[in-house]
Amino acid sequence: MYDAAIIGTGPAGVSAALNLKIHNKNFIWLGSRNLSDKVTKAEKIVNYPGFPETTGEGLNNAFKAHIESAGIEITEGMVTAIYPMEDHYALAVSSEFFEARVLLLATGIAMRNTLPGESEKVGRGVSYCATCDGGLYRGKEIAVVCNNPRFEHEVKYLAELASAVHYFPLYKGIIDMPENVFIESGRPKAVDGEERVSVVITSSGDQIPVDGVFFLRDSIALNNLLPGLETTEGHIAVDRSMATNLPGVFAAGDCTGTPYQYTKAVGEGNVAAHSMISYLAEK
Ligand SMILES: Cc1cc2nc3c(=O)[nH]c(=O)nc-3n(C[C@H](O)[C@H](O)[C@H](O)COP(=O)(O)OP(=O)(O)OC[C@H]3O[C@@H](n4cnc5c(N)ncnc54)[C@H](O)[C@@H]3O)c2cc1C
């Protein structure tokens, strides 16, 4: 059992991790070892104190060097579900589970919304984890919606299990897929079905019959990740200590609201880490 878990390796997560490390907390940090695409994609940054003019790549490299010199490890993986236990939380990452007493959600903001019908059908045909749920669709027909080519290996894994995969790649590029993967030209517009998912509706109005739909995205809608989490206008509701409505759950960065800025994320990550340390001390 870890004292704390940080979900997300953007600027908010980096700041929180450094502060937890300074305070000798036993924590797990989950996300991408490449940190955040929203940092690397910035062409030019002119508002980060101490760096009068830098690039996203430059800031990312500085973050990486700082993490490395502090001796902090990142556990690569997407958290696909969080389960509240009696006095701690369990986090699902691929086929593994990690447990922690306090959590920091530093997941950034999902730029795309969930599809109509998606949230209602989580666990009833909608899945975010190929490794956890792929086995349920052995010999069945599924759809996969994916926004990043780095998840293509998961699509191939699902194709080994399913009889057919209707693939909606929401990115450009050459896709080399097994022959039971059918690349759909339209965009997915909604998922529907009575009890469980039974169709994906496309932008051209087609209804593709499926037994399940996998969404492989860089970010998962927060209410789907942690049920009961209070949000306002798509952001996690927090107080000044960055505490959410759930005991032991804190949030920082873009996921708590605008302005979407590096320094706001870093500042909130710092506040959240100190609040987590106080929370653990009180417990
Ligand atoms: C092109 C571009 C240019 C920008 N330029 C500037 C600028 O010049 N100045 C400025 O101040 N701001 C700028 N921004 C905004 C800035 O990028 C964001 O405000 C900042 O990155 C927010 O940091 P964050 O840590 O909250 O989230 P993010 O940087 O979004 O990081 C969150 C991380 O969490 C990961 N994650 C999400 N869900 C999960 C999960 N379930 N499990 C594991 N990991 C997960 C995501 O993949 C991501 O890596 C720019 C943004 C873009 C896109």
Ligand as a Chemical Component Dictionary entry (heavy atoms), coordinates in Angstrom:
data_LIG
# 
_chem_comp.id                   LIG 
_chem_comp.type                 NON-POLYMER 
_chem_comp.pdbx_formal_charge   0 
_chem_comp.three_letter_code    LIG 
# 
loop_
_chem_comp_atom.comp_id 
_chem_comp_atom.atom_id 
_chem_comp_atom.alt_atom_id 
_chem_comp_atom.type_symbol 
_chem_comp_atom.charge 
_chem_comp_atom.model_Cartn_x 
_chem_comp_atom.model_Cartn_y 
_chem_comp_atom.model_Cartn_z 
_chem_comp_atom.pdbx_ordinal 
LIG C1  C1  C 0 -0.006 23.502 -28.086 1  
LIG C2  C2  C 0 -0.113 24.019 -26.652 2  
LIG C3  C3  C 0 0.637  25.115 -26.267 3  
LIG C4  C4  C 0 0.543  25.602 -24.950 4  
LIG N1  N1  N 0 1.302  26.680 -24.599 5  
LIG C5  C5  C 0 1.245  27.141 -23.340 6  
LIG C6  C6  C 0 2.080  28.242 -22.945 7  
LIG O1  O1  O 0 2.842  28.800 -23.744 8  
LIG N2  N2  N 0 1.996  28.645 -21.648 9  
LIG C7  C7  C 0 1.175  28.040 -20.714 10 
LIG O2  O2  O 0 1.196  28.431 -19.560 11 
LIG N3  N3  N 0 0.395  26.995 -21.071 12 
LIG C8  C8  C 0 0.388  26.538 -22.352 13 
LIG N4  N4  N 0 -0.408 25.479 -22.712 14 
LIG C9  C9  C 0 -1.316 24.892 -21.706 15 
LIG C10 C10 C 0 -0.584 23.836 -20.873 16 
LIG O3  O3  O 0 -0.112 22.860 -21.760 17 
LIG C11 C11 C 0 -1.496 23.186 -19.827 18 
LIG O4  O4  O 0 -2.122 24.178 -19.056 19 
LIG C12 C12 C 0 -0.672 22.263 -18.900 20 
LIG O5  O5  O 0 0.007  21.261 -19.646 21 
LIG C13 C13 C 0 -1.585 21.622 -17.862 22 
LIG O6  O6  O 0 -0.842 20.736 -17.081 23 
LIG P1  P1  P 0 -1.561 19.509 -16.311 24 
LIG O7  O7  O 0 -0.488 18.828 -15.537 25 
LIG O8  O8  O 0 -2.753 19.995 -15.596 26 
LIG O9  O9  O 0 -2.123 18.575 -17.457 27 
LIG P2  P2  P 0 -1.474 17.935 -18.756 28 
LIG O10 O10 O 0 -0.264 18.664 -19.202 29 
LIG O11 O11 O 0 -2.598 17.802 -19.731 30 
LIG O12 O12 O 0 -0.997 16.504 -18.253 31 
LIG C14 C14 C 0 -1.890 15.532 -17.830 32 
LIG C15 C15 C 0 -1.304 14.166 -18.108 33 
LIG O13 O13 O 0 -2.106 13.175 -17.477 34 
LIG C16 C16 C 0 -2.267 12.090 -18.362 35 
LIG N5  N5  N 0 -3.467 11.339 -18.005 36 
LIG C17 C17 C 0 -4.759 11.691 -18.198 37 
LIG N6  N6  N 0 -5.579 10.723 -17.741 38 
LIG C18 C18 C 0 -4.771 9.746  -17.245 39 
LIG C19 C19 C 0 -5.025 8.483  -16.656 40 
LIG N7  N7  N 0 -6.275 8.034  -16.485 41 
LIG N8  N8  N 0 -3.971 7.718  -16.268 42 
LIG C20 C20 C 0 -2.677 8.166  -16.440 43 
LIG N9  N9  N 0 -2.386 9.369  -17.008 44 
LIG C21 C21 C 0 -3.420 10.136 -17.409 45 
LIG C22 C22 C 0 -2.352 12.744 -19.748 46 
LIG O14 O14 O 0 -2.099 11.828 -20.791 47 
LIG C23 C23 C 0 -1.264 13.814 -19.605 48 
LIG O15 O15 O 0 0.000  13.292 -19.933 49 
LIG C24 C24 C 0 -0.332 24.993 -24.020 50 
LIG C25 C25 C 0 -1.096 23.884 -24.427 51 
LIG C26 C26 C 0 -1.002 23.401 -25.720 52 
LIG C27 C27 C 0 -1.841 22.199 -26.130 53 
# 
loop_
_chem_comp_bond.comp_id 
_chem_comp_bond.atom_id_1 
_chem_comp_bond.atom_id_2 
_chem_comp_bond.value_order 
_chem_comp_bond.pdbx_ordinal 
LIG C1  C2  SING 1  
LIG C2  C3  SING 2  
LIG C2  C26 DOUB 3  
LIG C3  C4  DOUB 4  
LIG C4  N1  SING 5  
LIG C4  C24 SING 6  
LIG N1  C5  DOUB 7  
LIG C5  C6  SING 8  
LIG C5  C8  SING 9  
LIG C6  O1  DOUB 10 
LIG C6  N2  SING 11 
LIG N2  C7  SING 12 
LIG C7  O2  DOUB 13 
LIG C7  N3  SING 14 
LIG N3  C8  DOUB 15 
LIG C8  N4  SING 16 
LIG N4  C9  SING 17 
LIG N4  C24 SING 18 
LIG C9  C10 SING 19 
LIG C10 O3  SING 20 
LIG C10 C11 SING 21 
LIG C11 O4  SING 22 
LIG C11 C12 SING 23 
LIG C12 O5  SING 24 
LIG C12 C13 SING 25 
LIG C13 O6  SING 26 
LIG O6  P1  SING 27 
LIG P1  O7  DOUB 28 
LIG P1  O8  SING 29 
LIG P1  O9  SING 30 
LIG O9  P2  SING 31 
LIG P2  O10 DOUB 32 
LIG P2  O11 SING 33 
LIG P2  O12 SING 34 
LIG O12 C14 SING 35 
LIG C14 C15 SING 36 
LIG C15 O13 SING 37 
LIG C15 C23 SING 38 
LIG O13 C16 SING 39 
LIG C16 N5  SING 40 
LIG C16 C22 SING 41 
LIG N5  C17 SING 42 
LIG N5  C21 SING 43 
LIG C17 N6  DOUB 44 
LIG N6  C18 SING 45 
LIG C18 C19 SING 46 
LIG C18 C21 DOUB 47 
LIG C19 N7  SING 48 
LIG C19 N8  DOUB 49 
LIG N8  C20 SING 50 
LIG C20 N9  DOUB 51 
LIG N9  C21 SING 52 
LIG C22 O14 SING 53 
LIG C22 C23 SING 54 
LIG C23 O15 SING 55 
LIG C24 C25 DOUB 56 
LIG C25 C26 SING 57 
LIG C26 C27 SING 58 
# 
